[in-house]
Amino acid sequence: MRSILYIIAVILVIGWLLGVFVYSVSGLIHILLVLAIISLLIGIIGGKGA
């Protein structure tokens, strides 16, 4: 489960970077960044409990 969260976070960060540099869709891009950070935090917090 932890590796899936990291994969999702990496995909979201890559999408955010592409959006910032290519598409300039500010609202959606910042939502992607927030989702990536949240999934990383869940992975870190969940990893300590295991």
C-alpha distance matrix in Angstrom:
0.0 3.8 5.5 5.2 6.6 9.0 10.1 10.8 12.6 14.6 15.6 16.8 18.6 20.3 21.3 22.7 24.6 26.0 27.0 28.8 30.7 31.3 31.3 32.0 30.4 30.0 28.6 25.7 24.9 24.7 22.4 20.0 20.3 19.6 16.4 15.2 16.3 14.7 11.2 11.9 13.3 10.6 8.3 11.6 12.5 9.4 9.8 13.4 13.0 11.3
3.8 0.0 3.8 5.4 5.2 6.5 8.8 10.0 10.7 12.6 14.5 15.5 16.7 18.6 20.1 21.1 22.7 24.5 25.7 27.0 28.9 30.0 30.2 30.7 29.4 28.7 27.6 24.9 23.7 23.2 21.3 18.9 18.5 17.9 15.2 13.4 13.9 12.9 9.5 9.1 10.7 8.6 5.5 8.3 10.1 7.7 7.2 11.0 11.7 10.3
5.5 3.8 0.0 3.8 5.4 5.1 6.2 8.6 9.7 10.5 12.3 14.2 15.3 16.5 18.3 19.8 21.0 22.5 24.1 25.6 27.1 28.0 28.6 29.4 28.5 28.2 27.4 24.5 23.0 23.0 21.4 18.5 18.2 18.5 15.7 13.4 14.6 14.4 10.7 10.1 12.7 11.4 8.2 10.8 13.3 11.3 10.4 14.1 15.2 13.5
5.2 5.4 3.8 0.0 3.8 5.4 5.1 6.2 8.5 9.9 10.6 12.2 14.2 15.4 16.4 18.2 20.0 21.1 22.3 24.2 25.9 26.4 26.6 27.5 26.2 26.2 25.1 22.0 21.0 21.2 19.2 16.3 16.8 17.0 13.8 12.0 14.0 13.3 9.5 10.3 13.0 11.3 9.0 12.4 14.4 12.4 12.5 16.3 16.9 15.5
6.6 5.2 5.4 3.8 0.0 3.8 5.5 5.1 6.1 8.6 9.9 10.5 12.2 14.2 15.2 16.2 18.3 19.9 20.8 22.3 24.3 25.2 25.2 25.7 24.3 23.8 22.6 19.8 18.6 18.4 16.4 13.8 13.8 13.6 10.6 8.8 10.3 9.6 5.8 6.7 9.4 7.9 6.2 9.7 11.6 10.3 11.0 14.5 15.4 14.9
9.0 6.5 5.1 5.4 3.8 0.0 3.8 5.4 5.0 6.1 8.6 9.8 10.4 12.2 14.1 15.0 16.4 18.2 19.7 20.9 22.5 23.7 24.2 24.8 23.9 23.4 22.8 20.2 18.3 18.2 17.0 14.0 13.4 13.9 11.6 8.6 10.0 10.6 7.3 6.3 9.8 9.7 7.1 9.6 12.6 11.9 11.6 15.0 16.7 16.1
10.1 8.8 6.2 5.1 5.5 3.8 0.0 3.8 5.4 5.2 6.2 8.6 9.9 10.6 12.3 14.1 15.4 16.5 18.2 20.0 21.3 22.0 22.5 23.6 22.8 22.9 22.5 19.4 17.7 18.4 17.1 13.6 13.8 15.0 12.4 9.7 12.2 12.9 9.5 9.5 13.2 12.8 10.6 13.4 16.2 15.2 15.0 18.5 19.9 19.0
10.8 10.0 8.6 6.2 5.1 5.4 3.8 0.0 3.8 5.5 5.1 6.1 8.6 9.9 10.5 12.1 14.2 15.3 16.2 18.2 20.1 20.5 20.5 21.4 20.1 20.1 19.3 16.1 14.9 15.5 13.8 10.5 11.3 12.2 9.1 7.2 10.3 10.6 7.5 8.8 12.2 11.7 10.7 13.7 16.0 15.2 15.9 19.3 20.4 20.0
12.6 10.7 9.7 8.5 6.1 5.0 5.4 3.8 0.0 3.8 5.5 5.1 6.1 8.6 9.8 10.4 12.2 14.2 15.1 16.3 18.4 19.5 19.7 20.0 19.0 18.5 17.9 15.3 13.4 13.4 12.3 9.1 8.6 9.7 7.5 4.3 7.0 8.4 6.0 6.2 9.8 10.4 9.6 11.9 14.5 14.6 15.1 18.1 19.8 19.9
14.6 12.6 10.5 9.9 8.6 6.1 5.2 5.5 3.8 0.0 3.8 5.4 5.1 6.1 8.5 9.7 10.5 12.2 14.0 15.3 16.6 17.7 18.6 19.3 19.0 18.9 19.0 16.3 13.9 14.6 14.2 10.6 10.1 12.2 10.6 7.2 9.7 11.9 9.7 9.1 12.8 13.8 12.3 14.2 17.3 17.4 17.3 20.3 22.3 22.1
15.6 14.5 12.3 10.6 9.9 8.6 6.2 5.1 5.5 3.8 0.0 3.8 5.5 5.1 6.1 8.5 9.9 10.5 12.1 14.2 15.5 15.9 16.3 17.6 17.0 17.5 17.5 14.3 12.4 13.9 13.2 9.4 10.2 12.6 10.5 8.1 11.6 13.2 11.1 11.7 15.3 15.7 14.7 17.2 19.8 19.7 20.0 23.2 24.8 24.4
16.8 15.5 14.2 12.2 10.5 9.8 8.6 6.1 5.1 5.4 3.8 0.0 3.8 5.4 5.0 6.0 8.6 9.8 10.3 12.1 14.3 14.9 14.7 15.3 14.3 14.3 14.1 11.0 9.1 10.3 9.4 5.6 6.6 9.0 7.3 5.5 9.1 10.8 9.6 10.7 13.8 14.6 14.5 16.7 19.0 19.3 20.2 23.1 24.6 24.8
18.6 16.7 15.3 14.2 12.2 10.4 9.9 8.6 6.1 5.1 5.5 3.8 0.0 3.8 5.4 4.9 6.2 8.6 9.7 10.5 12.3 13.8 14.4 14.6 14.4 14.0 14.5 12.2 9.2 10.0 10.5 7.1 6.0 9.3 8.9 6.1 8.6 11.5 10.9 10.7 13.8 15.5 15.1 16.6 19.3 20.1 20.5 23.1 25.2 25.6
20.3 18.6 16.5 15.4 14.2 12.2 10.6 9.9 8.6 6.1 5.1 5.4 3.8 0.0 3.8 5.4 5.1 6.1 8.5 9.9 10.7 11.6 12.8 13.9 14.3 14.7 15.8 13.3 10.3 12.2 12.9 9.4 9.3 12.7 12.2 9.7 12.4 15.1 14.1 13.9 17.3 18.7 18.0 19.6 22.5 23.1 23.2 26.0 28.1 28.1
21.3 20.1 18.3 16.4 15.2 14.1 12.3 10.5 9.8 8.5 6.1 5.0 5.4 3.8 0.0 3.8 5.5 5.1 6.0 8.6 10.0 10.1 10.3 11.5 11.2 12.2 13.0 10.0 7.7 10.3 10.7 7.3 8.5 11.9 11.2 9.9 13.0 15.2 14.5 15.3 18.4 19.5 19.3 21.3 23.8 24.3 24.9 27.8 29.5 29.6
22.7 21.1 19.8 18.2 16.2 15.0 14.1 12.1 10.4 9.7 8.5 6.0 4.9 5.4 3.8 0.0 3.8 5.5 5.1 6.1 8.7 9.8 9.8 9.8 9.6 9.5 10.6 8.5 5.1 7.2 8.6 5.9 6.0 9.7 10.2 9.0 11.4 14.0 14.2 14.7 17.3 19.0 19.3 20.8 23.1 24.1 24.9 27.4 29.3 29.9
24.6 22.7 21.0 20.0 18.3 16.4 15.4 14.2 12.2 10.5 9.9 8.6 6.2 5.1 5.5 3.8 0.0 3.8 5.4 5.2 6.2 8.2 9.7 9.9 11.1 11.2 13.3 11.7 8.1 10.1 12.2 9.6 8.9 12.6 13.5 11.6 13.6 16.7 16.7 16.5 19.3 21.3 21.2 22.3 25.0 26.2 26.4 28.9 31.1 31.6
26.0 24.5 22.5 21.1 19.9 18.2 16.5 15.3 14.2 12.2 10.5 9.8 8.6 6.1 5.1 5.5 3.8 0.0 3.8 5.5 5.3 5.5 7.1 8.8 10.1 11.5 13.7 11.7 8.9 11.9 13.6 11.0 11.4 15.1 15.4 14.0 16.5 19.2 19.0 19.2 22.2 23.8 23.6 25.2 27.8 28.6 29.0 31.7 33.7 33.9
27.0 25.7 24.1 22.3 20.8 19.7 18.2 16.2 15.1 14.0 12.1 10.3 9.7 8.5 6.0 5.1 5.4 3.8 0.0 3.8 5.6 5.3 4.8 5.6 6.4 7.9 10.2 8.5 6.0 9.3 11.2 9.5 10.4 13.8 14.4 13.9 16.3 18.7 19.0 19.8 22.3 23.9 24.3 25.9 28.1 29.1 29.9 32.5 34.3 34.8
28.8 27.0 25.6 24.2 22.3 20.9 20.0 18.2 16.3 15.3 14.2 12.1 10.5 9.9 8.6 6.1 5.2 5.5 3.8 0.0 3.8 5.8 6.3 5.1 7.2 7.3 10.4 10.0 6.9 9.1 12.0 10.8 10.5 13.9 15.4 14.7 16.3 19.1 20.0 20.2 22.4 24.5 25.0 26.1 28.4 29.8 30.5 32.7 34.8 35.6
30.7 28.9 27.1 25.9 24.3 22.5 21.3 20.1 18.4 16.6 15.5 14.3 12.3 10.7 10.0 8.7 6.2 5.3 5.6 3.8 0.0 3.8 6.4 6.6 9.7 10.6 13.9 13.3 10.4 12.8 15.6 14.1 13.7 17.3 18.6 17.5 19.2 22.2 22.7 22.6 25.1 27.3 27.3 28.4 30.9 32.3 32.6 35.0 37.2 37.8
31.3 30.0 28.0 26.4 25.2 23.7 22.0 20.5 19.5 17.7 15.9 14.9 13.8 11.6 10.1 9.8 8.2 5.5 5.3 5.8 3.8 0.0 3.8 6.1 8.8 11.1 14.1 13.1 10.9 14.1 16.3 14.7 15.4 18.8 19.6 18.8 21.1 23.7 23.9 24.3 27.0 28.8 28.8 30.3 32.8 33.8 34.3 36.9 38.9 39.3
31.3 30.2 28.6 26.6 25.2 24.2 22.5 20.5 19.7 18.6 16.3 14.7 14.4 12.8 10.3 9.8 9.7 7.1 4.8 6.3 6.4 3.8 0.0 3.8 5.6 8.6 11.3 10.4 9.2 12.6 14.4 13.5 14.7 17.8 18.6 18.5 20.8 23.1 23.5 24.4 26.9 28.4 28.9 30.6 32.7 33.7 34.6 37.2 38.9 39.5
32.0 30.7 29.4 27.5 25.7 24.8 23.6 21.4 20.0 19.3 17.6 15.3 14.6 13.9 11.5 9.8 9.9 8.8 5.6 5.1 6.6 6.1 3.8 0.0 3.8 5.6 9.0 9.3 7.9 10.5 13.0 12.9 13.6 16.4 17.9 18.1 19.8 22.1 23.2 24.0 26.0 27.8 28.7 30.1 32.0 33.3 34.4 36.6 38.5 39.4
30.4 29.4 28.5 26.2 24.3 23.9 22.8 20.1 19.0 19.0 17.0 14.3 14.4 14.3 11.2 9.6 11.1 10.1 6.4 7.2 9.7 8.8 5.6 3.8 0.0 3.8 5.9 6.0 6.1 8.8 10.5 10.9 12.4 14.6 15.8 16.8 18.7 20.4 21.5 22.9 24.8 26.2 27.4 29.0 30.6 31.8 33.2 35.5 37.0 38.0
30.0 28.7 28.2 26.2 23.8 23.4 22.9 20.1 18.5 18.9 17.5 14.3 14.0 14.7 12.2 9.5 11.2 11.5 7.9 7.3 10.6 11.1 8.6 5.6 3.8 0.0 3.8 5.7 5.2 6.2 8.7 10.1 10.7 12.4 14.4 15.5 16.8 18.5 20.2 21.4 22.8 24.6 26.1 27.3 28.7 30.2 31.8 33.7 35.3 36.6
28.6 27.6 27.4 25.1 22.6 22.8 22.5 19.3 17.9 19.0 17.5 14.1 14.5 15.8 13.0 10.6 13.3 13.7 10.2 10.4 13.9 14.1 11.3 9.0 5.9 3.8 0.0 3.8 5.5 5.5 6.5 8.9 10.3 11.0 12.6 14.6 15.9 16.9 18.8 20.5 21.6 22.9 24.8 26.3 27.3 28.6 30.6 32.5 33.7 35.2
25.7 24.9 24.5 22.0 19.8 20.2 19.4 16.1 15.3 16.3 14.3 11.0 12.2 13.3 10.0 8.5 11.7 11.7 8.5 10.0 13.3 13.1 10.4 9.3 6.0 5.7 3.8 0.0 3.8 5.5 5.1 6.3 8.8 10.0 10.6 12.5 14.5 15.4 16.6 18.7 20.2 21.1 22.7 24.6 25.8 26.8 28.6 30.9 32.0 33.1
24.9 23.7 23.0 21.0 18.6 18.3 17.7 14.9 13.4 13.9 12.4 9.1 9.2 10.3 7.7 5.1 8.1 8.9 6.0 6.9 10.4 10.9 9.2 7.9 6.1 5.2 5.5 3.8 0.0 3.8 5.4 5.1 6.4 8.8 10.0 10.7 12.6 14.4 15.6 16.9 18.7 20.2 21.4 23.0 24.6 25.8 27.2 29.4 31.0 32.0
24.7 23.2 23.0 21.2 18.4 18.2 18.4 15.5 13.4 14.6 13.9 10.3 10.0 12.2 10.3 7.2 10.1 11.9 9.3 9.1 12.8 14.1 12.6 10.5 8.8 6.2 5.5 5.5 3.8 0.0 3.8 5.3 5.0 6.2 8.6 9.8 10.7 12.3 14.3 15.5 16.6 18.4 20.1 21.2 22.5 24.1 25.7 27.6 29.1 30.6
22.4 21.3 21.4 19.2 16.4 17.0 17.1 13.8 12.3 14.2 13.2 9.4 10.5 12.9 10.7 8.6 12.2 13.6 11.2 12.0 15.6 16.3 14.4 13.0 10.5 8.7 6.5 5.1 5.4 3.8 0.0 3.8 5.4 5.1 6.2 8.6 10.0 10.5 12.3 14.4 15.4 16.5 18.4 20.1 21.0 22.2 24.2 26.2 27.3 28.7
20.0 18.9 18.5 16.3 13.8 14.0 13.6 10.5 9.1 10.6 9.4 5.6 7.1 9.4 7.3 5.9 9.6 11.0 9.5 10.8 14.1 14.7 13.5 12.9 10.9 10.1 8.9 6.3 5.1 5.3 3.8 0.0 3.8 5.5 5.1 6.2 8.7 9.9 10.6 12.4 14.3 15.4 16.6 18.5 20.0 20.9 22.5 24.9 26.2 27.1
20.3 18.5 18.2 16.8 13.8 13.4 13.8 11.3 8.6 10.1 10.2 6.6 6.0 9.3 8.5 6.0 8.9 11.4 10.4 10.5 13.7 15.4 14.7 13.6 12.4 10.7 10.3 8.8 6.4 5.0 5.4 3.8 0.0 3.8 5.4 5.1 6.3 8.7 10.0 10.8 12.5 14.3 15.5 16.7 18.4 19.9 21.1 23.2 24.9 26.1
19.6 17.9 18.5 17.0 13.6 13.9 15.0 12.2 9.7 12.2 12.6 9.0 9.3 12.7 11.9 9.7 12.6 15.1 13.8 13.9 17.3 18.8 17.8 16.4 14.6 12.4 11.0 10.0 8.8 6.2 5.1 5.5 3.8 0.0 3.8 5.4 5.2 6.1 8.7 10.0 10.6 12.3 14.3 15.4 16.4 18.0 19.8 21.5 23.0 24.6
16.4 15.2 15.7 13.8 10.6 11.6 12.4 9.1 7.5 10.6 10.5 7.3 8.9 12.2 11.2 10.2 13.5 15.4 14.4 15.4 18.6 19.6 18.6 17.9 15.8 14.4 12.6 10.6 10.0 8.6 6.2 5.1 5.4 3.8 0.0 3.8 5.5 5.1 6.2 8.6 9.9 10.5 12.3 14.3 15.3 16.1 18.1 20.3 21.4 22.6
15.2 13.4 13.4 12.0 8.8 8.6 9.7 7.2 4.3 7.2 8.1 5.5 6.1 9.7 9.9 9.0 11.6 14.0 13.9 14.7 17.5 18.8 18.5 18.1 16.8 15.5 14.6 12.5 10.7 9.8 8.6 6.2 5.1 5.4 3.8 0.0 3.8 5.5 5.2 6.3 8.7 10.0 10.7 12.4 14.3 15.2 16.5 18.9 20.5 21.3
16.3 13.9 14.6 14.0 10.3 10.0 12.2 10.3 7.0 9.7 11.6 9.1 8.6 12.4 13.0 11.4 13.6 16.5 16.3 16.3 19.2 21.1 20.8 19.8 18.7 16.8 15.9 14.5 12.6 10.7 10.0 8.7 6.3 5.2 5.5 3.8 0.0 3.8 5.5 5.1 6.2 8.7 9.9 10.6 12.2 14.0 15.2 17.0 18.9 20.3
14.7 12.9 14.4 13.3 9.6 10.6 12.9 10.6 8.4 11.9 13.2 10.8 11.5 15.1 15.2 14.0 16.7 19.2 18.7 19.1 22.2 23.7 23.1 22.1 20.4 18.5 16.9 15.4 14.4 12.3 10.5 9.9 8.7 6.1 5.1 5.5 3.8 0.0 3.8 5.4 5.1 6.2 8.6 9.9 10.4 11.9 14.0 15.7 16.9 18.5
11.2 9.5 10.7 9.5 5.8 7.3 9.5 7.5 6.0 9.7 11.1 9.6 10.9 14.1 14.5 14.2 16.7 19.0 19.0 20.0 22.7 23.9 23.5 23.2 21.5 20.2 18.8 16.6 15.6 14.3 12.3 10.6 10.0 8.7 6.2 5.2 5.5 3.8 0.0 3.8 5.4 5.1 6.2 8.7 9.9 10.3 12.0 14.5 15.6 16.5
11.9 9.1 10.1 10.3 6.7 6.3 9.5 8.8 6.2 9.1 11.7 10.7 10.7 13.9 15.3 14.7 16.5 19.2 19.8 20.2 22.6 24.3 24.4 24.0 22.9 21.4 20.5 18.7 16.9 15.5 14.4 12.4 10.8 10.0 8.6 6.3 5.1 5.4 3.8 0.0 3.8 5.4 5.0 6.2 8.6 9.7 10.4 12.7 14.7 15.6
13.3 10.7 12.7 13.0 9.4 9.8 13.2 12.2 9.8 12.8 15.3 13.8 13.8 17.3 18.4 17.3 19.3 22.2 22.3 22.4 25.1 27.0 26.9 26.0 24.8 22.8 21.6 20.2 18.7 16.6 15.4 14.3 12.5 10.6 9.9 8.7 6.2 5.1 5.4 3.8 0.0 3.8 5.3 5.1 6.0 8.3 9.7 11.0 12.8 14.5
10.6 8.6 11.4 11.3 7.9 9.7 12.8 11.7 10.4 13.8 15.7 14.6 15.5 18.7 19.5 19.0 21.3 23.8 23.9 24.5 27.3 28.8 28.4 27.8 26.2 24.6 22.9 21.1 20.2 18.4 16.5 15.4 14.3 12.3 10.5 10.0 8.7 6.2 5.1 5.4 3.8 0.0 3.8 5.5 5.2 5.8 8.3 10.1 10.9 12.4
8.3 5.5 8.2 9.0 6.2 7.1 10.6 10.7 9.6 12.3 14.7 14.5 15.1 18.0 19.3 19.3 21.2 23.6 24.3 25.0 27.3 28.8 28.9 28.7 27.4 26.1 24.8 22.7 21.4 20.1 18.4 16.6 15.5 14.3 12.3 10.7 9.9 8.6 6.2 5.0 5.3 3.8 0.0 3.8 5.6 5.1 5.9 8.8 10.2 10.7
11.6 8.3 10.8 12.4 9.7 9.6 13.4 13.7 11.9 14.2 17.2 16.7 16.6 19.6 21.3 20.8 22.3 25.2 25.9 26.1 28.4 30.3 30.6 30.1 29.0 27.3 26.3 24.6 23.0 21.2 20.1 18.5 16.7 15.4 14.3 12.4 10.6 9.9 8.7 6.2 5.1 5.5 3.8 0.0 3.8 5.5 5.1 6.6 9.2 10.4
12.5 10.1 13.3 14.4 11.6 12.6 16.2 16.0 14.5 17.3 19.8 19.0 19.3 22.5 23.8 23.1 25.0 27.8 28.1 28.4 30.9 32.8 32.7 32.0 30.6 28.7 27.3 25.8 24.6 22.5 21.0 20.0 18.4 16.4 15.3 14.3 12.2 10.4 9.9 8.6 6.0 5.2 5.6 3.8 0.0 3.8 5.4 5.5 6.9 9.3
9.4 7.7 11.3 12.4 10.3 11.9 15.2 15.2 14.6 17.4 19.7 19.3 20.1 23.1 24.3 24.1 26.2 28.6 29.1 29.8 32.3 33.8 33.7 33.3 31.8 30.2 28.6 26.8 25.8 24.1 22.2 20.9 19.9 18.0 16.1 15.2 14.0 11.9 10.3 9.7 8.3 5.8 5.1 5.5 3.8 0.0 3.8 5.5 5.4 6.7
9.8 7.2 10.4 12.5 11.0 11.6 15.0 15.9 15.1 17.3 20.0 20.2 20.5 23.2 24.9 24.9 26.4 29.0 29.9 30.5 32.6 34.3 34.6 34.4 33.2 31.8 30.6 28.6 27.2 25.7 24.2 22.5 21.1 19.8 18.1 16.5 15.2 14.0 12.0 10.4 9.7 8.3 5.9 5.1 5.4 3.8 0.0 3.8 5.5 5.4
13.4 11.0 14.1 16.3 14.5 15.0 18.5 19.3 18.1 20.3 23.2 23.1 23.1 26.0 27.8 27.4 28.9 31.7 32.5 32.7 35.0 36.9 37.2 36.6 35.5 33.7 32.5 30.9 29.4 27.6 26.2 24.9 23.2 21.5 20.3 18.9 17.0 15.7 14.5 12.7 11.0 10.1 8.8 6.6 5.5 5.5 3.8 0.0 3.8 5.5
13.0 11.7 15.2 16.9 15.4 16.7 19.9 20.4 19.8 22.3 24.8 24.6 25.2 28.1 29.5 29.3 31.1 33.7 34.3 34.8 37.2 38.9 38.9 38.5 37.0 35.3 33.7 32.0 31.0 29.1 27.3 26.2 24.9 23.0 21.4 20.5 18.9 16.9 15.6 14.7 12.8 10.9 10.2 9.2 6.9 5.4 5.5 3.8 0.0 3.8
11.3 10.3 13.5 15.5 14.9 16.1 19.0 20.0 19.9 22.1 24.4 24.8 25.6 28.1 29.6 29.9 31.6 33.9 34.8 35.6 37.8 39.3 39.5 39.4 38.0 36.6 35.2 33.1 32.0 30.6 28.7 27.1 26.1 24.6 22.6 21.3 20.3 18.5 16.5 15.6 14.5 12.4 10.7 10.4 9.3 6.7 5.4 5.5 3.8 0.0
